[in-house]
Amino acid sequence: MFQYHNDDSPGSQTYKENGENNAIVISFASLLVAFEKKHEDGTSSSPCCDCCSGKMDKRETIRFVFLHTKPDLESGFLNAPFHRQFDSRADTTKYPGQILTNFSQKFDHFDPTDQGRWDQRMYYNPIHADRELSNGKDIIFLMIGGEGREGARWSGDDNVMIMQYAIHFGATVFDLEHRFFGDSRPIKCICFTISDMKTSSLRLLTTEQALADLAYFITVMNEEHEFVNPKWVVFGGSYPGALCGMFRSKYPELTAGGVCSSAPIDLSLDFYQYADVIEYVLTQTPIENKNNLRCDELVRQSFDLMQQLSLTTDGRETLNQKIRLDPPFDDNTTKADISNFFSNVFTAHQGMIQYTYDGSSTTTQQYATAAQLCKIYNQDKDILDNVWDHLVWYNKYWNGVDITTFDNSYAAALKDVAETDYDKLGDDGSSARGWMWLCCNEMGWLQTTDGDSIFGSTLPMNFYYDMCADMFGADAMNAPLIRDNNKAAIKYYGGLDDFDATNLCLVNGKFDPWGSLGYYKEDKAKNIVSVVIDGAAHCSDMYPPYDGEPAGLPAARNQIIAFLEGVLGNLNFLSIHCKTHQSNRKLIRNEETNDILDKKQLRSSCRQAVHSDHADRSYDNNYEVINEHHVDDLNADDDVRSIGSIDDSGVPRNCLPCLKLTGTIKKSDYAYFMRL
């Protein structure tokens, strides 16, 4: 069950890059691979037994060559917080500079007698690393993996915000997959018992172990890469956002700070607030109809009707016909079947609100949105016909399937996640089972409708207590254990009242149901910064910007950059606060080509520009210029929006007016700028 410890152990080496031939040389303390190992004396043995007995030399290496190709760009049984639709399952897909490999991780960080190892999947991308930009130190950003397979884009696609920040600060980017998810699972080996998702194995799927994984990983990477004065920043969204905050609380010495998006720091067992936020979002989504009903009132009417119909045989038959239930309600229908029906319908509302208007895809920008949900409910049709139309729409645009019936078997759904074999579970099944274990065993976050919401009393706590017991066995998981383990987790991490950390940027959207569990107590002494975004939903600050995005996002990104500048400190560049007429970003784009000019290009340009006595030279039409100054006159109050002119050689002549300075620039300062 859920246990906490206070110790941790540093680690050994994992891999290094061979720059001569672009191969990856992997050195594992325990190399668990499915082939025989040949000894120099001609004998052979299982590498598994060697690693158990300690015979394998930790410096023995095996070389793999990874091809670099162009890349491609789900919710659990209980709705998982961070839908990983944005990620690719094509593991061989790579972005420039990106390396996909494995890290030799400990099985149990808190059992000194357990020397077992397993391969934890990780991405590494140093393409934007720049010690000159960062004043001789190494800046490293670590994306924390969550409740599913970790995709390539978070450490490779320059359009996602962590990569934009890496460009801005000259940072290396790592992304570490969470234990028990994706391919980060123990190797099936006779030496170790952890080879599946049985409850006996899942004892090691805890947040405490996950945080220790991160700590050990950082320690090893510092040694392996010989980072100079390393400044690590952890990033995470939703459940990984919570891990981000927890890591800063439990291992503050290993990182400079954390950017934690949509982080549910409050480990509420009964997460009734989720439904309340959906209701709030719908009240903020305008519609017009002849009865002058708001969108939230239309949804309330539908759930009130369905709940009444579920109480009688004739009513359930109406639901069978209108909602095309498969299997239909019959004389053998149980209370769990009825609750499961409402859970499935509720999930369709969760998906369209939780990710509404985020930049992950055109689906969340245009189709799976609060506005679209309200448009469907506002049709001049029978209430239950509107419910069915919404379910069809949701499955088409969110799950990519055209449905003609609506799955409605609690037993079948439970069977899918009660399986314990990784391969039989598949990605979705293992993610759902692992996520449910985390929620039942410690985190809580059970999404009921026990509050006074538009969804009625359709999803009580007992439904989730029973689900946890049915999935993992009543001996391993029951209501008293669930409550006690959740209380232990709250005590360990502090909850909202006693959460203690420093150097955190906590980002939440007002349309995000998970934001109701966020931490909003700003503290200048501890450098706790709260960023709240109007009209934005779950993890919206992590995705690429897009035209028509929630209006508060550009300012939020600027706040995040300002936070990072503060925690990283003493960097060898000037903060750029440029704007274009299209957005309020601290990213400078050529407005004709839309190409982003990175900090290295700007530094090179400034190196030449400071030779000019004046900054008001001729301007290229590709840049919007609204303010011109002599370099002697620039000061912190100037709001200058362009990097200025481009001469015949393609070098911007007057980039200095683009900088929002900490003080007045004088000619005596030119030497400083020349060092950039």
Secondary structure as a PSIPRED ss2 file (coil, helix, strand):
# PSIPRED VFORMAT (PSIPRED V4.0)

   1 M C   1.000  0.000  0.000
   2 F C   1.000  0.000  0.000
   3 Q C   1.000  0.000  0.000
   4 Y C   1.000  0.000  0.000
   5 H C   1.000  0.000  0.000
   6 N C   1.000  0.000  0.000
   7 D C   1.000  0.000  0.000
   8 D C   1.000  0.000  0.000
   9 S C   1.000  0.000  0.000
  10 P C   1.000  0.000  0.000
  11 G C   1.000  0.000  0.000
  12 S C   1.000  0.000  0.000
  13 Q C   1.000  0.000  0.000
  14 T C   1.000  0.000  0.000
  15 Y E   0.000  0.000  1.000
  16 K E   0.000  0.000  1.000
  17 E E   0.000  0.000  1.000
  18 N E   0.000  0.000  1.000
  19 G C   1.000  0.000  0.000
  20 E C   1.000  0.000  0.000
  21 N C   1.000  0.000  0.000
  22 N C   1.000  0.000  0.000
  23 A E   0.000  0.000  1.000
  24 I E   0.000  0.000  1.000
  25 V E   0.000  0.000  1.000
  26 I E   0.000  0.000  1.000
  27 S E   0.000  0.000  1.000
  28 F C   1.000  0.000  0.000
  29 A C   1.000  0.000  0.000
  30 S C   1.000  0.000  0.000
  31 L C   1.000  0.000  0.000
  32 L C   1.000  0.000  0.000
  33 V C   1.000  0.000  0.000
  34 A C   1.000  0.000  0.000
  35 F C   1.000  0.000  0.000
  36 E C   1.000  0.000  0.000
  37 K E   0.000  0.000  1.000
  38 K E   0.000  0.000  1.000
  39 H C   1.000  0.000  0.000
  40 E C   1.000  0.000  0.000
  41 D C   1.000  0.000  0.000
  42 G C   1.000  0.000  0.000
  43 T C   1.000  0.000  0.000
  44 S E   0.000  0.000  1.000
  45 S E   0.000  0.000  1.000
  46 S C   1.000  0.000  0.000
  47 P H   0.000  1.000  0.000
  48 C H   0.000  1.000  0.000
  49 C H   0.000  1.000  0.000
  50 D H   0.000  1.000  0.000
  51 C H   0.000  1.000  0.000
  52 C H   0.000  1.000  0.000
  53 S H   0.000  1.000  0.000
  54 G C   1.000  0.000  0.000
  55 K C   1.000  0.000  0.000
  56 M C   1.000  0.000  0.000
  57 D C   1.000  0.000  0.000
  58 K C   1.000  0.000  0.000
  59 R C   1.000  0.000  0.000
  60 E C   1.000  0.000  0.000
  61 T E   0.000  0.000  1.000
  62 I E   0.000  0.000  1.000
  63 R E   0.000  0.000  1.000
  64 F E   0.000  0.000  1.000
  65 V C   1.000  0.000  0.000
  66 F C   1.000  0.000  0.000
  67 L C   1.000  0.000  0.000
  68 H C   1.000  0.000  0.000
  69 T C   1.000  0.000  0.000
  70 K C   1.000  0.000  0.000
  71 P C   1.000  0.000  0.000
  72 D C   1.000  0.000  0.000
  73 L C   1.000  0.000  0.000
  74 E C   1.000  0.000  0.000
  75 S C   1.000  0.000  0.000
  76 G C   1.000  0.000  0.000
  77 F C   1.000  0.000  0.000
  78 L C   1.000  0.000  0.000
  79 N C   1.000  0.000  0.000
  80 A C   1.000  0.000  0.000
  81 P C   1.000  0.000  0.000
  82 F C   1.000  0.000  0.000
  83 H C   1.000  0.000  0.000
  84 R H   0.000  1.000  0.000
  85 Q H   0.000  1.000  0.000
  86 F H   0.000  1.000  0.000
  87 D C   1.000  0.000  0.000
  88 S C   1.000  0.000  0.000
  89 R C   1.000  0.000  0.000
  90 A C   1.000  0.000  0.000
  91 D C   1.000  0.000  0.000
  92 T C   1.000  0.000  0.000
  93 T C   1.000  0.000  0.000
  94 K C   1.000  0.000  0.000
  95 Y C   1.000  0.000  0.000
  96 P C   1.000  0.000  0.000
  97 G C   1.000  0.000  0.000
  98 Q C   1.000  0.000  0.000
  99 I E   0.000  0.000  1.000
 100 L E   0.000  0.000  1.000
 101 T E   0.000  0.000  1.000
 102 N E   0.000  0.000  1.000
 103 F E   0.000  0.000  1.000
 104 S E   0.000  0.000  1.000
 105 Q E   0.000  0.000  1.000
 106 K E   0.000  0.000  1.000
 107 F C   1.000  0.000  0.000
 108 D C   1.000  0.000  0.000
 109 H C   1.000  0.000  0.000
 110 F C   1.000  0.000  0.000
 111 D C   1.000  0.000  0.000
 112 P C   1.000  0.000  0.000
 113 T C   1.000  0.000  0.000
 114 D C   1.000  0.000  0.000
 115 Q C   1.000  0.000  0.000
 116 G C   1.000  0.000  0.000
 117 R E   0.000  0.000  1.000
 118 W E   0.000  0.000  1.000
 119 D E   0.000  0.000  1.000
 120 Q E   0.000  0.000  1.000
 121 R E   0.000  0.000  1.000
 122 M E   0.000  0.000  1.000
 123 Y E   0.000  0.000  1.000
 124 Y E   0.000  0.000  1.000
 125 N E   0.000  0.000  1.000
 126 P C   1.000  0.000  0.000
 127 I C   1.000  0.000  0.000
 128 H C   1.000  0.000  0.000
 129 A C   1.000  0.000  0.000
 130 D C   1.000  0.000  0.000
 131 R C   1.000  0.000  0.000
 132 E C   1.000  0.000  0.000
 133 L C   1.000  0.000  0.000
 134 S C   1.000  0.000  0.000
 135 N C   1.000  0.000  0.000
 136 G C   1.000  0.000  0.000
 137 K C   1.000  0.000  0.000
 138 D C   1.000  0.000  0.000
 139 I E   0.000  0.000  1.000
 140 I E   0.000  0.000  1.000
 141 F E   0.000  0.000  1.000
 142 L E   0.000  0.000  1.000
 143 M E   0.000  0.000  1.000
 144 I E   0.000  0.000  1.000
 145 G C   1.000  0.000  0.000
 146 G C   1.000  0.000  0.000
 147 E C   1.000  0.000  0.000
 148 G C   1.000  0.000  0.000
 149 R C   1.000  0.000  0.000
 150 E C   1.000  0.000  0.000
 151 G C   1.000  0.000  0.000
 152 A H   0.000  1.000  0.000
 153 R H   0.000  1.000  0.000
 154 W H   0.000  1.000  0.000
 155 S H   0.000  1.000  0.000
 156 G C   1.000  0.000  0.000
 157 D C   1.000  0.000  0.000
 158 D C   1.000  0.000  0.000
 159 N C   1.000  0.000  0.000
 160 V C   1.000  0.000  0.000
 161 M H   0.000  1.000  0.000
 162 I H   0.000  1.000  0.000
 163 M H   0.000  1.000  0.000
 164 Q H   0.000  1.000  0.000
 165 Y H   0.000  1.000  0.000
 166 A H   0.000  1.000  0.000
 167 I H   0.000  1.000  0.000
 168 H H   0.000  1.000  0.000
 169 F H   0.000  1.000  0.000
 170 G C   1.000  0.000  0.000
 171 A C   1.000  0.000  0.000
 172 T E   0.000  0.000  1.000
 173 V E   0.000  0.000  1.000
 174 F E   0.000  0.000  1.000
 175 D E   0.000  0.000  1.000
 176 L E   0.000  0.000  1.000
 177 E C   1.000  0.000  0.000
 178 H C   1.000  0.000  0.000
 179 R C   1.000  0.000  0.000
 180 F C   1.000  0.000  0.000
 181 F C   1.000  0.000  0.000
 182 G C   1.000  0.000  0.000
 183 D C   1.000  0.000  0.000
 184 S C   1.000  0.000  0.000
 185 R C   1.000  0.000  0.000
 186 P C   1.000  0.000  0.000
 187 I C   1.000  0.000  0.000
 188 K C   1.000  0.000  0.000
 189 C C   1.000  0.000  0.000
 190 I C   1.000  0.000  0.000
 191 C C   1.000  0.000  0.000
 192 F C   1.000  0.000  0.000
 193 T C   1.000  0.000  0.000
 194 I C   1.000  0.000  0.000
 195 S C   1.000  0.000  0.000
 196 D C   1.000  0.000  0.000
 197 M C   1.000  0.000  0.000
 198 K C   1.000  0.000  0.000
 199 T H   0.000  1.000  0.000
 200 S H   0.000  1.000  0.000
 201 S H   0.000  1.000  0.000
 202 L H   0.000  1.000  0.000
 203 R C   1.000  0.000  0.000
 204 L C   1.000  0.000  0.000
 205 L C   1.000  0.000  0.000
 206 T C   1.000  0.000  0.000
 207 T H   0.000  1.000  0.000
 208 E H   0.000  1.000  0.000
 209 Q H   0.000  1.000  0.000
 210 A H   0.000  1.000  0.000
 211 L H   0.000  1.000  0.000
 212 A H   0.000  1.000  0.000
 213 D H   0.000  1.000  0.000
 214 L H   0.000  1.000  0.000
 215 A H   0.000  1.000  0.000
 216 Y H   0.000  1.000  0.000
 217 F H   0.000  1.000  0.000
 218 I H   0.000  1.000  0.000
 219 T H   0.000  1.000  0.000
 220 V H   0.000  1.000  0.000
 221 M H   0.000  1.000  0.000
 222 N H   0.000  1.000  0.000
 223 E H   0.000  1.000  0.000
 224 E H   0.000  1.000  0.000
 225 H H   0.000  1.000  0.000
 226 E C   1.000  0.000  0.000
 227 F C   1.000  0.000  0.000
 228 V C   1.000  0.000  0.000
 229 N C   1.000  0.000  0.000
 230 P C   1.000  0.000  0.000
 231 K E   0.000  0.000  1.000
 232 W E   0.000  0.000  1.000
 233 V E   0.000  0.000  1.000
 234 V E   0.000  0.000  1.000
 235 F E   0.000  0.000  1.000
 236 G E   0.000  0.000  1.000
 237 G E   0.000  0.000  1.000
 238 S C   1.000  0.000  0.000
 239 Y H   0.000  1.000  0.000
 240 P H   0.000  1.000  0.000
 241 G H   0.000  1.000  0.000
 242 A H   0.000  1.000  0.000
 243 L H   0.000  1.000  0.000
 244 C H   0.000  1.000  0.000
 245 G H   0.000  1.000  0.000
 246 M H   0.000  1.000  0.000
 247 F H   0.000  1.000  0.000
 248 R H   0.000  1.000  0.000
 249 S H   0.000  1.000  0.000
 250 K H   0.000  1.000  0.000
 251 Y C   1.000  0.000  0.000
 252 P H   0.000  1.000  0.000
 253 E H   0.000  1.000  0.000
 254 L H   0.000  1.000  0.000
 255 T C   1.000  0.000  0.000
 256 A C   1.000  0.000  0.000
 257 G E   0.000  0.000  1.000
 258 G E   0.000  0.000  1.000
 259 V E   0.000  0.000  1.000
 260 C E   0.000  0.000  1.000
 261 S E   0.000  0.000  1.000
 262 S C   1.000  0.000  0.000
 263 A C   1.000  0.000  0.000
 264 P C   1.000  0.000  0.000
 265 I C   1.000  0.000  0.000
 266 D C   1.000  0.000  0.000
 267 L C   1.000  0.000  0.000
 268 S C   1.000  0.000  0.000
 269 L C   1.000  0.000  0.000
 270 D E   0.000  0.000  1.000
 271 F C   1.000  0.000  0.000
 272 Y C   1.000  0.000  0.000
 273 Q H   0.000  1.000  0.000
 274 Y H   0.000  1.000  0.000
 275 A H   0.000  1.000  0.000
 276 D H   0.000  1.000  0.000
 277 V H   0.000  1.000  0.000
 278 I H   0.000  1.000  0.000
 279 E H   0.000  1.000  0.000
 280 Y H   0.000  1.000  0.000
 281 V H   0.000  1.000  0.000
 282 L H   0.000  1.000  0.000
 283 T H   0.000  1.000  0.000
 284 Q C   1.000  0.000  0.000
 285 T C   1.000  0.000  0.000
 286 P C   1.000  0.000  0.000
 287 I C   1.000  0.000  0.000
 288 E C   1.000  0.000  0.000
 289 N C   1.000  0.000  0.000
 290 K C   1.000  0.000  0.000
 291 N C   1.000  0.000  0.000
 292 N C   1.000  0.000  0.000
 293 L C   1.000  0.000  0.000
 294 R C   1.000  0.000  0.000
 295 C H   0.000  1.000  0.000
 296 D H   0.000  1.000  0.000
 297 E H   0.000  1.000  0.000
 298 L H   0.000  1.000  0.000
 299 V H   0.000  1.000  0.000
 300 R H   0.000  1.000  0.000
 301 Q H   0.000  1.000  0.000
 302 S H   0.000  1.000  0.000
 303 F H   0.000  1.000  0.000
 304 D H   0.000  1.000  0.000
 305 L H   0.000  1.000  0.000
 306 M H   0.000  1.000  0.000
 307 Q H   0.000  1.000  0.000
 308 Q H   0.000  1.000  0.000
 309 L H   0.000  1.000  0.000
 310 S C   1.000  0.000  0.000
 311 L C   1.000  0.000  0.000
 312 T C   1.000  0.000  0.000
 313 T H   0.000  1.000  0.000
 314 D H   0.000  1.000  0.000
 315 G H   0.000  1.000  0.000
 316 R H   0.000  1.000  0.000
 317 E H   0.000  1.000  0.000
 318 T H   0.000  1.000  0.000
 319 L H   0.000  1.000  0.000
 320 N H   0.000  1.000  0.000
 321 Q H   0.000  1.000  0.000
 322 K H   0.000  1.000  0.000
 323 I H   0.000  1.000  0.000
 324 R C   1.000  0.000  0.000
 325 L E   0.000  0.000  1.000
 326 D E   0.000  0.000  1.000
 327 P C   1.000  0.000  0.000
 328 P C   1.000  0.000  0.000
 329 F C   1.000  0.000  0.000
 330 D C   1.000  0.000  0.000
 331 D C   1.000  0.000  0.000
 332 N C   1.000  0.000  0.000
 333 T C   1.000  0.000  0.000
 334 T C   1.000  0.000  0.000
 335 K H   0.000  1.000  0.000
 336 A H   0.000  1.000  0.000
 337 D H   0.000  1.000  0.000
 338 I H   0.000  1.000  0.000
 339 S H   0.000  1.000  0.000
 340 N H   0.000  1.000  0.000
 341 F H   0.000  1.000  0.000
 342 F H   0.000  1.000  0.000
 343 S H   0.000  1.000  0.000
 344 N H   0.000  1.000  0.000
 345 V H   0.000  1.000  0.000
 346 F H   0.000  1.000  0.000
 347 T H   0.000  1.000  0.000
 348 A H   0.000  1.000  0.000
 349 H H   0.000  1.000  0.000
 350 Q H   0.000  1.000  0.000
 351 G H   0.000  1.000  0.000
 352 M H   0.000  1.000  0.000
 353 I H   0.000  1.000  0.000
 354 Q H   0.000  1.000  0.000
 355 Y C   1.000  0.000  0.000
 356 T C   1.000  0.000  0.000
 357 Y C   1.000  0.000  0.000
 358 D C   1.000  0.000  0.000
 359 G C   1.000  0.000  0.000
 360 S C   1.000  0.000  0.000
 361 S C   1.000  0.000  0.000
 362 T H   0.000  1.000  0.000
 363 T H   0.000  1.000  0.000
 364 T H   0.000  1.000  0.000
 365 Q H   0.000  1.000  0.000
 366 Q H   0.000  1.000  0.000
 367 Y H   0.000  1.000  0.000
 368 A C   1.000  0.000  0.000
 369 T C   1.000  0.000  0.000
 370 A H   0.000  1.000  0.000
 371 A H   0.000  1.000  0.000
 372 Q H   0.000  1.000  0.000
 373 L H   0.000  1.000  0.000
 374 C H   0.000  1.000  0.000
 375 K H   0.000  1.000  0.000
 376 I H   0.000  1.000  0.000
 377 Y H   0.000  1.000  0.000
 378 N C   1.000  0.000  0.000
 379 Q C   1.000  0.000  0.000
 380 D C   1.000  0.000  0.000
 381 K C   1.000  0.000  0.000
 382 D C   1.000  0.000  0.000
 383 I H   0.000  1.000  0.000
 384 L H   0.000  1.000  0.000
 385 D H   0.000  1.000  0.000
 386 N H   0.000  1.000  0.000
 387 V H   0.000  1.000  0.000
 388 W H   0.000  1.000  0.000
 389 D H   0.000  1.000  0.000
 390 H H   0.000  1.000  0.000
 391 L H   0.000  1.000  0.000
 392 V H   0.000  1.000  0.000
 393 W H   0.000  1.000  0.000
 394 Y H   0.000  1.000  0.000
 395 N H   0.000  1.000  0.000
 396 K H   0.000  1.000  0.000
 397 Y H   0.000  1.000  0.000
 398 W H   0.000  1.000  0.000
 399 N H   0.000  1.000  0.000
 400 G C   1.000  0.000  0.000
 401 V C   1.000  0.000  0.000
 402 D C   1.000  0.000  0.000
 403 I C   1.000  0.000  0.000
 404 T C   1.000  0.000  0.000
 405 T C   1.000  0.000  0.000
 406 F E   0.000  0.000  1.000
 407 D E   0.000  0.000  1.000
 408 N C   1.000  0.000  0.000
 409 S C   1.000  0.000  0.000
 410 Y H   0.000  1.000  0.000
 411 A H   0.000  1.000  0.000
 412 A H   0.000  1.000  0.000
 413 A H   0.000  1.000  0.000
 414 L H   0.000  1.000  0.000
 415 K H   0.000  1.000  0.000
 416 D H   0.000  1.000  0.000
 417 V H   0.000  1.000  0.000
 418 A H   0.000  1.000  0.000
 419 E C   1.000  0.000  0.000
 420 T C   1.000  0.000  0.000
 421 D C   1.000  0.000  0.000
 422 Y H   0.000  1.000  0.000
 423 D H   0.000  1.000  0.000
 424 K H   0.000  1.000  0.000
 425 L H   0.000  1.000  0.000
 426 G H   0.000  1.000  0.000
 427 D H   0.000  1.000  0.000
 428 D H   0.000  1.000  0.000
 429 G H   0.000  1.000  0.000
 430 S H   0.000  1.000  0.000
 431 S H   0.000  1.000  0.000
 432 A H   0.000  1.000  0.000
 433 R H   0.000  1.000  0.000
 434 G H   0.000  1.000  0.000
 435 W H   0.000  1.000  0.000
 436 M H   0.000  1.000  0.000
 437 W H   0.000  1.000  0.000
 438 L H   0.000  1.000  0.000
 439 C H   0.000  1.000  0.000
 440 C H   0.000  1.000  0.000
 441 N H   0.000  1.000  0.000
 442 E H   0.000  1.000  0.000
 443 M H   0.000  1.000  0.000
 444 G C   1.000  0.000  0.000
 445 W C   1.000  0.000  0.000
 446 L E   0.000  0.000  1.000
 447 Q C   1.000  0.000  0.000
 448 T C   1.000  0.000  0.000
 449 T C   1.000  0.000  0.000
 450 D C   1.000  0.000  0.000
 451 G C   1.000  0.000  0.000
 452 D C   1.000  0.000  0.000
 453 S C   1.000  0.000  0.000
 454 I C   1.000  0.000  0.000
 455 F C   1.000  0.000  0.000
 456 G C   1.000  0.000  0.000
 457 S C   1.000  0.000  0.000
 458 T C   1.000  0.000  0.000
 459 L C   1.000  0.000  0.000
 460 P C   1.000  0.000  0.000
 461 M H   0.000  1.000  0.000
 462 N H   0.000  1.000  0.000
 463 F H   0.000  1.000  0.000
 464 Y H   0.000  1.000  0.000
 465 Y H   0.000  1.000  0.000
 466 D H   0.000  1.000  0.000
 467 M H   0.000  1.000  0.000
 468 C H   0.000  1.000  0.000
 469 A H   0.000  1.000  0.000
 470 D H   0.000  1.000  0.000
 471 M H   0.000  1.000  0.000
 472 F H   0.000  1.000  0.000
 473 G C   1.000  0.000  0.000
 474 A C   1.000  0.000  0.000
 475 D C   1.000  0.000  0.000
 476 A C   1.000  0.000  0.000
 477 M C   1.000  0.000  0.000
 478 N C   1.000  0.000  0.000
 479 A H   0.000  1.000  0.000
 480 P H   0.000  1.000  0.000
 481 L H   0.000  1.000  0.000
 482 I H   0.000  1.000  0.000
 483 R H   0.000  1.000  0.000
 484 D H   0.000  1.000  0.000
 485 N H   0.000  1.000  0.000
 486 N H   0.000  1.000  0.000
 487 K H   0.000  1.000  0.000
 488 A H   0.000  1.000  0.000
 489 A H   0.000  1.000  0.000
 490 I H   0.000  1.000  0.000
 491 K H   0.000  1.000  0.000
 492 Y H   0.000  1.000  0.000
 493 Y H   0.000  1.000  0.000
 494 G C   1.000  0.000  0.000
 495 G H   0.000  1.000  0.000
 496 L H   0.000  1.000  0.000
 497 D H   0.000  1.000  0.000
 498 D H   0.000  1.000  0.000
 499 F C   1.000  0.000  0.000
 500 D C   1.000  0.000  0.000
 501 A C   1.000  0.000  0.000
 502 T C   1.000  0.000  0.000
 503 N C   1.000  0.000  0.000
 504 L E   0.000  0.000  1.000
 505 C E   0.000  0.000  1.000
 506 L E   0.000  0.000  1.000
 507 V E   0.000  0.000  1.000
 508 N E   0.000  0.000  1.000
 509 G E   0.000  0.000  1.000
 510 K C   1.000  0.000  0.000
 511 F C   1.000  0.000  0.000
 512 D C   1.000  0.000  0.000
 513 P H   0.000  1.000  0.000
 514 W H   0.000  1.000  0.000
 515 G H   0.000  1.000  0.000
 516 S H   0.000  1.000  0.000
 517 L H   0.000  1.000  0.000
 518 G C   1.000  0.000  0.000
 519 Y C   1.000  0.000  0.000
 520 Y C   1.000  0.000  0.000
 521 K C   1.000  0.000  0.000
 522 E C   1.000  0.000  0.000
 523 D E   0.000  0.000  1.000
 524 K C   1.000  0.000  0.000
 525 A C   1.000  0.000  0.000
 526 K C   1.000  0.000  0.000
 527 N C   1.000  0.000  0.000
 528 I E   0.000  0.000  1.000
 529 V E   0.000  0.000  1.000
 530 S E   0.000  0.000  1.000
 531 V E   0.000  0.000  1.000
 532 V E   0.000  0.000  1.000
 533 I E   0.000  0.000  1.000
 534 D C   1.000  0.000  0.000
 535 G C   1.000  0.000  0.000
 536 A C   1.000  0.000  0.000
 537 A C   1.000  0.000  0.000
 538 H C   1.000  0.000  0.000
 539 C C   1.000  0.000  0.000
 540 S H   0.000  1.000  0.000
 541 D H   0.000  1.000  0.000
 542 M H   0.000  1.000  0.000
 543 Y C   1.000  0.000  0.000
 544 P C   1.000  0.000  0.000
 545 P C   1.000  0.000  0.000
 546 Y C   1.000  0.000  0.000
 547 D C   1.000  0.000  0.000
 548 G C   1.000  0.000  0.000
 549 E C   1.000  0.000  0.000
 550 P C   1.000  0.000  0.000
 551 A C   1.000  0.000  0.000
 552 G C   1.000  0.000  0.000
 553 L H   0.000  1.000  0.000
 554 P H   0.000  1.000  0.000
 555 A H   0.000  1.000  0.000
 556 A H   0.000  1.000  0.000
 557 R H   0.000  1.000  0.000
 558 N H   0.000  1.000  0.000
 559 Q H   0.000  1.000  0.000
 560 I H   0.000  1.000  0.000
 561 I H   0.000  1.000  0.000
 562 A H   0.000  1.000  0.000
 563 F H   0.000  1.000  0.000
 564 L H   0.000  1.000  0.000
 565 E H   0.000  1.000  0.000
 566 G H   0.000  1.000  0.000
 567 V H   0.000  1.000  0.000
 568 L H   0.000  1.000  0.000
 569 G C   1.000  0.000  0.000
 570 N C   1.000  0.000  0.000
 571 L C   1.000  0.000  0.000
 572 N C   1.000  0.000  0.000
 573 F C   1.000  0.000  0.000
 574 L C   1.000  0.000  0.000
 575 S C   1.000  0.000  0.000
 576 I E   0.000  0.000  1.000
 577 H C   1.000  0.000  0.000
 578 C C   1.000  0.000  0.000
 579 K C   1.000  0.000  0.000
 580 T E   0.000  0.000  1.000
 581 H C   1.000  0.000  0.000
 582 Q C   1.000  0.000  0.000
 583 S E   0.000  0.000  1.000
 584 N C   1.000  0.000  0.000
 585 R C   1.000  0.000  0.000
 586 K C   1.000  0.000  0.000
 587 L C   1.000  0.000  0.000
 588 I E   0.000  0.000  1.000
 589 R E   0.000  0.000  1.000
 590 N C   1.000  0.000  0.000
 591 E C   1.000  0.000  0.000
 592 E C   1.000  0.000  0.000
 593 T C   1.000  0.000  0.000
 594 N C   1.000  0.000  0.000
 595 D C   1.000  0.000  0.000
 596 I E   0.000  0.000  1.000
 597 L E   0.000  0.000  1.000
 598 D C   1.000  0.000  0.000
 599 K H   0.000  1.000  0.000
 600 K H   0.000  1.000  0.000
 601 Q H   0.000  1.000  0.000
 602 L H   0.000  1.000  0.000
 603 R H   0.000  1.000  0.000
 604 S H   0.000  1.000  0.000
 605 S H   0.000  1.000  0.000
 606 C H   0.000  1.000  0.000
 607 R H   0.000  1.000  0.000
 608 Q H   0.000  1.000  0.000
 609 A H   0.000  1.000  0.000
 610 V C   1.000  0.000  0.000
 611 H C   1.000  0.000  0.000
 612 S C   1.000  0.000  0.000
 613 D C   1.000  0.000  0.000
 614 H C   1.000  0.000  0.000
 615 A C   1.000  0.000  0.000
 616 D C   1.000  0.000  0.000
 617 R C   1.000  0.000  0.000
 618 S C   1.000  0.000  0.000
 619 Y C   1.000  0.000  0.000
 620 D C   1.000  0.000  0.000
 621 N C   1.000  0.000  0.000
 622 N C   1.000  0.000  0.000
 623 Y C   1.000  0.000  0.000
 624 E C   1.000  0.000  0.000
 625 V C   1.000  0.000  0.000
 626 I C   1.000  0.000  0.000
 627 N C   1.000  0.000  0.000
 628 E C   1.000  0.000  0.000
 629 H C   1.000  0.000  0.000
 630 H C   1.000  0.000  0.000
 631 V H   0.000  1.000  0.000
 632 D H   0.000  1.000  0.000
 633 D H   0.000  1.000  0.000
 634 L C   1.000  0.000  0.000
 635 N C   1.000  0.000  0.000
 636 A C   1.000  0.000  0.000
 637 D C   1.000  0.000  0.000
 638 D C   1.000  0.000  0.000
 639 D C   1.000  0.000  0.000
 640 V C   1.000  0.000  0.000
 641 R C   1.000  0.000  0.000
 642 S C   1.000  0.000  0.000
 643 I C   1.000  0.000  0.000
 644 G C   1.000  0.000  0.000
 645 S C   1.000  0.000  0.000
 646 I E   0.000  0.000  1.000
 647 D C   1.000  0.000  0.000
 648 D C   1.000  0.000  0.000
 649 S C   1.000  0.000  0.000
 650 G C   1.000  0.000  0.000
 651 V C   1.000  0.000  0.000
 652 P E   0.000  0.000  1.000
 653 R C   1.000  0.000  0.000
 654 N C   1.000  0.000  0.000
 655 C C   1.000  0.000  0.000
 656 L H   0.000  1.000  0.000
 657 P H   0.000  1.000  0.000
 658 C H   0.000  1.000  0.000
 659 L E   0.000  0.000  1.000
 660 K C   1.000  0.000  0.000
 661 L C   1.000  0.000  0.000
 662 T C   1.000  0.000  0.000
 663 G C   1.000  0.000  0.000
 664 T C   1.000  0.000  0.000
 665 I C   1.000  0.000  0.000
 666 K C   1.000  0.000  0.000
 667 K H   0.000  1.000  0.000
 668 S H   0.000  1.000  0.000
 669 D H   0.000  1.000  0.000
 670 Y H   0.000  1.000  0.000
 671 A H   0.000  1.000  0.000
 672 Y H   0.000  1.000  0.000
 673 F H   0.000  1.000  0.000
 674 M H   0.000  1.000  0.000
 675 R C   1.000  0.000  0.000
 676 L C   1.000  0.000  0.000
